[in-house]
Amino acid sequence: MEKKNLDWANIGFAYRKTDMRYVSNYKNGAWDEGTLTADDQIVISECAGVLQYSQSCFEGLKAYTTEDGHIVTFRPDLNAQRMEDSAKRLEMPVFPKERFVDAVTQVVAANEAYVPPYGSGATLYIRPYMFGSSPVIGVKPADEYQFRILTTPVGPYFKGGAKPLTICVSDFDRAAPHGTGHIKAGLNYAMSLHAIMEAHRHGFDENMYLDPATRTKVEETGGANFLFVTRDNKVVTPKSDSILPSITRRSLVYVAKEYLGLEVEEREVLFDEVKEFAECGLCGTAAVISPVGKVVNHGQEILFPSGMEKMGPVTQKLYDTLTGIQMGHIKAPEGWIHVIK
Ligand SMILES: *Cc1c(COP(=O)(O)O)cnc(C)c1O
């Protein structure tokens, strides 16, 4: 298989169309058999549920080449489960989990030429998504849906080393109590766009959202969960019903306990505690961990001891161990690496 002639290290993060995508349609109460297609265009009713009432959800994962030359994805069964949870909360039909993993496998194999080579730092980003496709005008769920998976090659997240981020405490809320913060719904992102643009306009990389009910507890950023390290090397990660359950964060918690022998606390984290922590990172598929150097709350700065030059030492160990497992240098727990070919 001849790889596409792309400058893998410099392709960046813009959408780049690949050859094939997966499509399955839900109609009359059932999913069709699904197919791969070269057609990247979607034609739907002007009154489709997704266009009127934002009935949509999505997932995100990556395919990459391991050191021994296999093309793999990381824990796609957890993406399948999370998409099921999202669909149920949005009154959408569930795309069966085994079919989800099979569709990921098919679409990655069909776009093998776009899976970056080992060592490039680049990956093939996989975006499963589902939306209400039939007309809806009175407020109710659509009758018909489309499940699709597109892929697009993306460059290395950290070019020239991971630079710690500066983040600000947002005055906006990401998710309502008892709302949709725990599912991967497009609507959560629609309402975060103003907040992130405001943060950028003020010179910050990301927002730290607090719990909407009391605004005293740390939740997450717009697209990544927090992981803190205490001065005595305990890993602490916020627990809340309105946080999106990051697969990366759950994997890092396992790695911290089982590979590094660290103590881990998953619990409510008060904003007032943040100044006591030694390290802070953001966990998500894109970067695995992005280090945070500074948190600013209305002009008051918290500078973590790990500083603005590099990741803290425990964060670095977590990062190295999980990326080592993903790349095949370190033995993975059973079922974590899904081999495509
Ligand atoms: C997708 C997402 C994450 C990260 O989840 P991963 O499974 O680790 O990629 C974190 N927070 C939000 C709000 C997200 O949508």
The ligand as an SDF file (V2000), in Angstrom:
LIG
                    3D

 15 15  0  0  0  0  0  0  0  0999 V2000
  -14.1660   14.3180   23.8600 C   0  0  0  0  0  0  0  0  0  0  0  0
  -14.0860   15.1370   25.1080 C   0  0  0  0  0  0  0  0  0  0  0  0
  -13.0800   14.9380   26.0770 C   0  0  0  0  0  0  0  0  0  0  0  0
  -11.9310   13.9760   25.8880 C   0  0  0  0  0  0  0  0  0  0  0  0
  -12.3290   12.6560   25.8050 O   0  0  0  0  0  0  0  0  0  0  0  0
  -11.3540   11.5380   25.2080 P   0  0  0  0  0  0  0  0  0  0  0  0
  -12.2070   10.3310   25.1820 O   0  0  0  0  0  0  0  0  0  0  0  0
  -10.2200   11.4070   26.1360 O   0  0  0  0  0  0  0  0  0  0  0  0
  -10.9300   12.0260   23.8660 O   0  0  0  0  0  0  0  0  0  0  0  0
  -13.1400   15.6970   27.2270 C   0  0  0  0  0  0  0  0  0  0  0  0
  -14.0990   16.6230   27.4230 N   0  0  0  0  0  0  0  0  0  0  0  0
  -15.0610   16.8620   26.5110 C   0  0  0  0  0  0  0  0  0  0  0  0
  -16.0680   17.9020   26.7710 C   0  0  0  0  0  0  0  0  0  0  0  0
  -15.0820   16.1370   25.3230 C   0  0  0  0  0  0  0  0  0  0  0  0
  -16.0450   16.3690   24.4230 O   0  0  0  0  0  0  0  0  0  0  0  0
  1  2  1  0
  2  3  1  0
  2 14  2  0
  3  4  1  0
  3 10  2  0
  4  5  1  0
  5  6  1  0
  6  7  2  0
  6  8  1  0
  6  9  1  0
 10 11  1  0
 11 12  2  0
 12 13  1  0
 12 14  1  0
 14 15  1  0
M  END
$$$$
